[in-house]
Amino acid sequence: MVQGIAQHDDPLRDAPQHPAIMRLMDRIDTRQAVVAIVGLGYVGLPLALTFVAQRYTVLGFDIDSEKVGSLNAGCSYIRHIAAADISNAVNSALFSATTDYGRLHEADAIILCVPTPLTRHREPDLSYVSTTVEHLVPHLREGQLIVLESTTYPGTTRELVIPVLERSGFKSGVEILVAFSPEREDPGNPTHNTRSIPKVIGGDGPWALKAGCALYGNVVTATVPVSSPEAAEAVKLTENIFRSVNIALVNELKLVFSAMGIDIWEVLDAAKSKPFGFMPFYPGPGLGGHCIPIDPFYLTWKAREFDMSTRFIELAGEVNTSMPRHVVTKVAEALNFRFAKSLNNSTILILGLAYKKNVEDIRESPALRIIELLEAQGARVSFYDPYVSVIPVTREHMSLANRRGIQLTSDAMHEFDAVLIVTDHDEVDYPTVVASSRLVVDTRNATRAVEQYRERIVKA
């Protein structure tokens, strides 16, 4: 019989605490604790700056020496994070960055913000987590708090992280403390930032929970304690599965309503006028980013260990991953209807490469898959994105690496057979796009306010 996720049952964990743990608690409470952030990307870097803003000394760690060099020079490599914020943190002497694992021995709290992608077979890839934890072991000391923030399946902290950490000879809950607190970063969100978003925390034992809540409670507006790391891991998956399923629903409604000649965007605008019982989600060309396209499959994979199926989640994944093909089909149909032309040898301009508007993040962006599908049918594809001038190296789309975008001008747009809006960046002038283009295929309803040349617009 498959057993549930194991729980520690150790009377030492409820006994008076090790002196090193009590010193840790005191250092957290008085803001003398040194906080190390491992992984200085879209999650780790904002978190580091948030701790600095609350007068904690922060040591940033990353294996990328270029990132570390940029930060120590006061420069930012993330567009929505101002270089001035980095420079101020460095000049305050509260922040420095390193590639040296050995320096993590200096930290009282070590927060892991490393990637958790999927393999090509849509299974969890925890290699970044496991490698990082293994590198930590020689540098641990008693009285440290280690927190995993990377999104993962329930059981990761207890089954993967803690056993490796305990190779140091320090017992979790006694000499070191271990917790899970899911990241909730939303890059480019003008309303919510790291400090304003409540932090869910699940500790391996009561002292880990207490330390985690104390640490984060000093830098964010609210903490939300839960009973275990597994519960905290499940919270993050639940949040993003909720979004994935509802986006899949409106994507499917889009297909059905389109066949009926009904505009899904008009329907959603009217439906959201209801003050109860409805929450608007919006269709698109597919899912992107580091969470929604990935997280549901972590639970799907883990559920198989318990002989459980996740049909609803997997169906949502199928709907969402089919959207790039639907978009390409709509482009092909529009070209054929308007110009009696096939995709083969047609010229297509992709407008927007990032996975969502107003950021430069292209992780899991549906635009990359759409480019590949268009080119597989013989189209010649260019792109413009005000935030992305060159396609970086990605694990899944290596053939697109280092391609450069074009300049967006009226003359340039007129030369393309179709302009395909994949990402609706606010700074793009959509009336000019429509006026300058022969055909616009809009996957985001970005042209909803355009009044002239409506006949050139096809919604996808």
C-alpha positions as CSV (number, residue, x, y, z in Angstrom):
1,M,0.0,0.0,0.0
2,V,1.3,3.5,-0.9
3,Q,2.0,5.4,2.3
4,G,1.3,9.1,2.8
5,I,4.1,11.7,3.0
6,A,6.2,10.9,6.0
7,Q,6.2,13.1,9.1
8,H,9.0,13.4,11.7
9,D,8.1,12.2,15.2
10,D,11.0,13.3,17.3
11,P,10.6,14.5,20.9
12,L,13.9,16.4,20.7
13,R,12.2,18.8,18.3
14,D,9.8,20.0,21.0
15,A,12.4,20.2,23.7
16,P,14.3,23.3,24.8
17,Q,16.2,24.4,21.7
18,H,19.9,24.1,20.9
19,P,21.7,27.3,21.9
20,A,22.7,28.0,18.3
21,I,19.0,28.0,17.4
22,M,18.2,30.5,20.1
23,R,21.0,32.7,18.9
24,L,19.5,32.5,15.4
25,M,16.1,33.6,16.7
26,D,17.7,36.5,18.5
27,R,19.6,37.6,15.4
28,I,16.5,37.4,13.3
29,D,14.5,39.5,15.8
30,T,17.2,42.1,16.1
31,R,17.8,42.2,12.3
32,Q,21.4,41.2,12.8
33,A,21.0,38.0,10.8
34,V,22.9,37.7,7.6
35,V,20.6,36.5,4.8
36,A,21.9,34.6,1.8
37,I,19.8,34.4,-1.3
38,V,20.8,31.6,-3.7
39,G,19.7,32.3,-7.2
40,L,19.5,35.9,-8.3
41,G,16.9,35.8,-11.0
42,Y,13.3,37.1,-11.2
43,V,12.6,35.7,-7.7
44,G,15.9,36.0,-5.8
45,L,17.0,39.5,-6.8
46,P,13.7,41.2,-5.7
47,L,13.8,39.2,-2.5
48,A,17.3,40.3,-1.8
49,L,16.5,43.9,-2.3
50,T,13.4,43.6,-0.1
51,F,15.6,42.3,2.8
52,V,18.1,45.1,2.2
53,A,15.3,47.6,2.4
54,Q,14.5,46.3,5.8
55,R,18.1,46.7,6.9
56,Y,19.2,43.1,6.8
57,T,22.7,42.3,5.5
58,V,22.3,40.2,2.4
59,L,24.7,38.0,0.6
60,G,23.6,37.2,-3.0
61,F,24.8,34.0,-4.5
62,D,24.7,32.9,-8.2
63,I,26.7,30.5,-10.3
64,D,26.6,33.1,-13.2
65,S,29.7,35.2,-12.8
66,E,28.3,37.8,-15.2
67,K,25.3,38.4,-13.0
68,V,27.4,38.7,-9.9
69,G,29.8,41.1,-11.6
70,S,26.9,43.3,-12.8
71,L,25.3,43.4,-9.3
72,N,28.6,44.3,-7.5
73,A,29.0,47.1,-10.1
74,G,25.6,48.4,-9.3
75,C,24.0,47.3,-12.6
76,S,20.7,45.6,-13.2
77,Y,20.0,42.8,-15.8
78,I,16.2,42.7,-15.1
79,R,14.4,45.6,-16.8
80,H,11.8,46.2,-14.1
81,I,14.4,46.4,-11.4
82,A,16.1,49.8,-11.5
83,A,19.9,50.0,-11.5
84,A,19.7,52.7,-8.9
85,D,18.1,50.2,-6.5
86,I,21.0,47.8,-7.0
87,S,23.6,50.6,-6.7
88,N,22.0,51.9,-3.5
89,A,22.0,48.4,-2.0
90,V,25.7,47.9,-2.8
91,N,26.7,51.3,-1.6
92,S,24.9,50.8,1.7
93,A,27.3,47.9,2.4
94,L,24.3,45.7,3.1
95,F,24.4,43.8,-0.2
96,S,27.1,42.0,-2.1
97,A,27.1,39.1,-4.5
98,T,29.4,36.1,-4.9
99,T,29.9,32.9,-6.8
100,D,31.7,31.3,-3.8
101,Y,29.7,28.6,-2.0
102,G,32.1,28.8,0.9
103,R,30.7,32.2,1.8
104,L,27.3,30.7,2.6
105,H,28.9,29.7,5.9
106,E,28.6,33.3,6.9
107,A,24.8,33.3,6.6
108,D,22.3,32.8,9.4
109,A,19.5,32.2,6.9
110,I,19.9,30.7,3.4
111,I,17.0,31.1,1.0
112,L,17.1,28.9,-2.2
113,C,15.5,30.5,-5.3
114,V,16.7,28.2,-8.0
115,P,14.9,27.0,-11.2
116,T,12.6,23.9,-11.2
117,P,11.8,23.3,-14.8
118,L,10.3,20.2,-16.6
119,T,12.2,17.6,-18.6
120,R,11.4,17.0,-22.2
121,H,9.1,14.3,-20.9
122,R,7.1,16.8,-18.8
123,E,8.5,15.4,-15.5
124,P,10.0,17.5,-12.7
125,D,13.6,18.5,-13.1
126,L,15.0,19.0,-9.6
127,S,18.6,19.0,-10.6
128,Y,19.1,22.6,-9.7
129,V,17.7,22.1,-6.2
130,S,19.6,18.9,-5.5
131,T,22.9,20.2,-6.9
132,T,22.6,23.4,-4.8
133,V,21.7,21.6,-1.6
134,E,24.7,19.2,-2.1
135,H,27.0,22.1,-2.5
136,L,25.6,23.6,0.7
137,V,26.5,20.7,2.9
138,P,30.2,21.3,3.4
139,H,29.5,24.9,4.4
140,L,26.6,24.5,6.8
141,R,27.0,25.2,10.5
142,E,24.6,24.7,13.4
143,G,22.1,27.5,13.9
144,Q,21.2,28.1,10.3
145,L,17.8,28.4,8.7
146,I,17.5,27.0,5.2
147,V,14.3,27.9,3.2
148,L,13.4,26.5,-0.2
149,E,11.3,28.9,-2.3
150,S,11.4,27.0,-5.6
151,T,8.1,25.7,-6.8
152,T,7.9,21.9,-6.5
153,Y,5.7,18.9,-5.6
154,P,4.6,18.2,-2.0
155,G,7.3,16.2,-0.2
156,T,10.4,17.7,-1.9
157,T,11.6,19.5,1.2
158,R,11.3,16.5,3.5
159,E,12.2,13.8,1.0
160,L,15.0,15.5,-1.0
161,V,16.3,18.6,0.7
162,I,16.4,17.5,4.4
163,P,18.2,14.1,3.9
164,V,21.0,15.8,2.0
165,L,21.3,18.7,4.4
166,E,21.5,16.2,7.3
167,R,24.6,14.6,5.7
168,S,26.4,17.6,7.4
169,G,25.8,15.9,10.7
170,F,23.2,18.5,11.8
171,K,19.7,17.3,12.5
172,S,16.8,19.3,11.0
173,G,14.7,20.8,13.7
174,V,17.4,20.5,16.3
175,E,20.8,22.0,15.1
176,I,19.5,23.5,11.8
177,L,16.1,24.6,10.7
178,V,14.5,23.8,7.3
179,A,11.3,25.4,5.8
180,F,9.5,25.8,2.6
181,S,8.0,29.2,1.6
182,P,6.7,29.3,-2.0
183,E,7.8,32.3,-4.1
184,R,4.9,34.5,-5.3
185,E,6.8,36.9,-7.5
186,D,4.9,38.5,-10.4
187,P,7.5,40.3,-12.5
188,G,6.4,43.7,-13.7
189,N,3.2,43.8,-11.6
190,P,2.6,47.5,-10.8
191,T,0.3,46.8,-7.8
192,H,2.0,44.0,-5.9
193,N,5.6,43.6,-5.1
194,T,7.7,41.2,-2.9
195,R,7.0,43.2,0.3
196,S,3.2,43.5,-0.2
197,I,2.5,39.8,-1.0
198,P,1.9,37.6,2.0
199,K,4.4,34.7,2.5
200,V,3.1,31.2,3.2
201,I,5.5,29.3,5.4
202,G,5.7,25.6,6.3
203,G,8.4,24.5,8.7
204,D,10.0,21.1,9.4
205,G,9.0,21.3,13.1
206,P,7.8,24.1,15.3
207,W,11.1,26.0,15.6
208,A,11.6,26.1,11.8
209,L,8.1,27.5,11.4
210,K,8.7,30.1,14.1
211,A,12.0,31.1,12.6
212,G,10.6,31.3,9.1
213,C,7.7,33.5,10.2
214,A,10.0,35.7,12.2
215,L,12.4,36.2,9.3
216,Y,9.8,36.9,6.6
217,G,7.6,38.7,9.1
218,N,10.2,41.4,9.3
219,V,10.2,42.1,5.6
220,V,6.7,41.4,4.2
221,T,3.3,42.7,5.2
222,A,2.0,39.4,6.4
223,T,3.0,35.7,6.9
224,V,0.7,32.7,6.6
225,P,1.9,29.8,8.6
226,V,0.8,26.3,7.6
227,S,1.2,23.0,9.3
228,S,4.0,21.5,7.2
229,P,6.4,22.0,4.3
230,E,4.1,19.7,2.3
231,A,1.1,22.0,2.9
232,A,3.2,25.0,1.8
233,E,4.4,23.2,-1.3
234,A,0.8,22.3,-2.1
235,V,-0.3,25.9,-1.7
236,K,1.8,27.1,-4.6
237,L,0.7,24.3,-6.9
238,T,-2.9,25.0,-6.0
239,E,-2.6,28.7,-6.9
240,N,-1.2,28.0,-10.3
241,I,-3.3,25.0,-11.1
242,F,-6.4,27.2,-10.4
243,R,-5.1,29.7,-13.0
244,S,-4.2,27.0,-15.5
245,V,-7.6,25.3,-15.4
246,N,-9.5,28.6,-15.7
247,I,-7.4,29.8,-18.6
248,A,-7.9,26.5,-20.3
249,L,-11.7,27.0,-19.8
250,V,-11.7,30.4,-21.5
251,N,-9.4,29.1,-24.2
252,E,-11.9,26.4,-25.0
253,L,-14.8,28.8,-24.8
254,K,-13.0,31.0,-27.2
255,L,-12.9,28.2,-29.8
256,V,-16.6,27.3,-29.2
257,F,-17.8,30.9,-29.3
258,S,-15.7,31.7,-32.4
259,A,-17.4,28.9,-34.3
260,M,-20.7,30.5,-33.4
261,G,-19.6,34.0,-34.4
262,I,-19.4,35.2,-30.9
263,D,-16.6,37.4,-29.6
264,I,-15.2,35.8,-26.3
265,W,-13.8,39.2,-25.2
266,E,-17.2,40.8,-25.4
267,V,-18.7,37.9,-23.4
268,L,-16.0,38.2,-20.7
269,D,-16.4,42.0,-20.4
270,A,-20.1,41.6,-19.9
271,A,-19.8,38.6,-17.5
272,K,-17.4,40.3,-15.2
273,S,-20.0,43.0,-14.4
274,K,-21.6,40.4,-12.1
275,P,-20.4,41.3,-8.6
276,F,-20.4,37.8,-7.3
277,G,-19.9,34.2,-8.5
278,F,-17.6,35.1,-11.5
279,M,-13.9,35.8,-11.8
280,P,-12.6,36.8,-15.2
281,F,-9.7,34.9,-16.9
282,Y,-8.6,35.7,-20.4
283,P,-7.7,33.5,-23.4
284,G,-4.4,33.8,-25.2
285,P,-1.9,32.2,-27.6
286,G,-0.8,29.7,-25.0
287,L,0.8,29.7,-21.5
288,G,4.2,31.1,-20.6
289,G,6.3,32.0,-17.7
290,H,8.0,30.0,-15.0
291,C,4.8,28.9,-13.1
292,I,1.6,28.1,-14.9
293,P,2.9,26.0,-17.8
294,I,5.0,23.9,-15.4
295,D,3.6,23.7,-11.9
296,P,0.5,21.5,-12.7
297,F,2.7,18.8,-14.0
298,Y,4.6,18.6,-10.8
299,L,1.5,17.5,-9.0
300,T,0.5,15.2,-11.9
301,W,3.8,13.5,-11.6
302,K,3.7,13.2,-7.8
303,A,0.1,12.0,-7.8
304,R,1.1,8.9,-9.7
305,E,3.1,7.8,-6.7
306,F,-0.2,7.6,-4.8
307,D,-2.1,5.8,-7.7
308,M,-4.1,8.9,-8.3
309,S,-5.0,10.4,-11.7
310,T,-5.2,14.1,-12.3
311,R,-7.5,14.1,-15.3
312,F,-8.8,17.7,-14.9
313,I,-5.3,19.1,-14.6
314,E,-4.0,17.1,-17.6
315,L,-7.0,18.1,-19.7
316,A,-6.3,21.8,-18.9
317,G,-2.7,21.3,-19.9
318,E,-3.8,19.7,-23.2
319,V,-6.1,22.7,-24.0
320,N,-3.5,25.3,-23.2
321,T,-0.6,23.6,-25.0
322,S,-2.8,23.3,-28.1
323,M,-3.2,27.1,-28.4
324,P,0.0,27.8,-30.4
325,R,-1.3,25.4,-33.1
326,H,-4.7,27.1,-33.1
327,V,-3.0,30.5,-33.6
328,V,-1.0,29.2,-36.5
329,T,-4.1,27.7,-38.1
330,K,-5.9,31.1,-37.7
331,V,-3.0,32.9,-39.4
332,A,-3.1,30.4,-42.3
333,E,-6.9,30.7,-42.7
334,A,-6.6,34.5,-42.6
335,L,-3.9,34.6,-45.3
336,N,-5.9,32.3,-47.5
337,F,-9.1,34.2,-47.1
338,R,-7.6,37.7,-47.5
339,F,-4.9,37.1,-50.1
340,A,-5.5,33.5,-51.4
341,K,-2.0,32.8,-50.0
342,S,-0.6,29.9,-48.0
343,L,1.8,30.1,-45.1
344,N,4.6,28.8,-47.4
345,N,6.8,31.8,-48.3
346,S,4.5,34.2,-46.5
347,T,6.2,36.8,-44.3
348,I,5.0,37.1,-40.7
349,L,5.9,39.6,-38.1
350,I,5.5,38.4,-34.5
351,L,4.6,41.3,-32.3
352,G,5.7,40.5,-28.7
353,L,8.0,37.8,-27.7
354,A,7.8,37.9,-23.9
355,Y,5.4,35.5,-22.1
356,K,3.4,38.5,-20.8
357,K,3.2,42.2,-21.4
358,N,5.6,44.8,-20.1
359,V,8.4,42.4,-19.1
360,E,11.4,40.9,-20.9
361,D,10.9,37.4,-19.6
362,I,10.6,34.8,-22.4
363,R,10.6,31.7,-20.3
364,E,8.1,29.2,-21.8
365,S,6.7,31.9,-24.0
366,P,4.2,30.6,-26.6
367,A,5.7,33.0,-29.1
368,L,8.8,30.7,-29.4
369,R,6.6,27.7,-30.2
370,I,4.5,29.7,-32.7
371,I,7.6,30.8,-34.6
372,E,8.7,27.2,-34.9
373,L,5.3,26.1,-36.1
374,L,5.1,28.9,-38.6
375,E,8.5,28.2,-40.0
376,A,7.8,24.5,-40.2
377,Q,5.1,25.4,-42.7
378,G,7.5,27.5,-44.8
379,A,6.7,31.0,-43.4
380,R,9.5,33.5,-43.0
381,V,9.2,35.0,-39.5
382,S,10.6,38.1,-37.9
383,F,9.8,39.6,-34.5
384,Y,9.6,42.8,-32.6
385,D,9.5,43.2,-28.9
386,P,10.3,46.5,-27.1
387,Y,11.8,44.5,-24.2
388,V,13.6,41.7,-26.1
389,S,16.0,42.6,-28.9
390,V,17.7,39.2,-29.1
391,I,16.3,35.7,-28.4
392,P,18.5,34.2,-25.6
393,V,19.5,30.6,-25.4
394,T,16.7,28.4,-24.2
395,R,16.6,24.7,-23.4
396,E,13.6,23.9,-25.7
397,H,14.2,26.3,-28.6
398,M,17.9,26.3,-29.4
399,S,17.4,26.9,-33.1
400,L,16.0,30.4,-32.3
401,A,18.9,31.5,-30.1
402,N,20.6,34.8,-31.0
403,R,18.0,35.9,-33.5
404,R,17.6,39.7,-33.6
405,G,14.4,41.6,-33.7
406,I,13.6,44.3,-36.2
407,Q,12.8,47.9,-35.7
408,L,9.0,48.6,-35.7
409,T,8.2,51.2,-38.4
410,S,5.2,51.8,-40.5
411,D,7.1,50.9,-43.7
412,A,8.5,47.7,-42.1
413,M,5.0,46.5,-41.0
414,H,3.6,47.1,-44.5
415,E,6.1,44.7,-46.0
416,F,4.8,41.7,-44.0
417,D,1.9,39.6,-45.2
418,A,0.6,39.5,-41.6
419,V,1.4,40.9,-38.2
420,L,0.7,38.5,-35.4
421,I,0.1,40.0,-31.9
422,V,1.3,37.5,-29.4
423,T,2.2,39.8,-26.4
424,D,0.2,43.0,-25.8
425,H,2.9,45.3,-24.5
426,D,1.4,48.7,-23.4
427,E,4.0,50.8,-25.2
428,V,3.1,49.6,-28.6
429,D,0.9,51.9,-30.7
430,Y,-1.8,49.5,-31.9
431,P,-3.8,52.0,-34.0
432,T,-0.6,52.6,-35.9
433,V,0.1,48.9,-36.2
434,V,-3.3,48.3,-37.7
435,A,-3.0,51.3,-40.0
436,S,0.4,50.2,-41.3
437,S,-0.3,46.5,-41.7
438,R,-2.1,44.5,-44.5
439,L,-3.4,42.0,-42.0
440,V,-3.3,41.8,-38.2
441,V,-4.0,38.6,-36.2
442,D,-4.7,39.5,-32.6
443,T,-4.4,36.9,-29.9
444,R,-4.7,39.3,-26.9
445,N,-7.5,41.7,-27.9
446,A,-4.9,44.4,-28.0
447,T,-6.7,46.1,-30.9
448,R,-10.0,46.4,-29.2
449,A,-9.9,50.2,-29.1
450,V,-8.9,50.6,-32.7
451,E,-11.7,52.0,-34.7
452,Q,-10.2,52.4,-38.2
453,Y,-9.4,49.5,-40.6
454,R,-11.3,47.0,-38.5
455,E,-11.6,44.8,-41.6
456,R,-7.8,44.1,-41.3
457,I,-8.1,42.6,-37.9
458,V,-8.7,38.9,-37.2
459,K,-8.9,37.6,-33.6
460,A,-7.3,34.3,-32.8
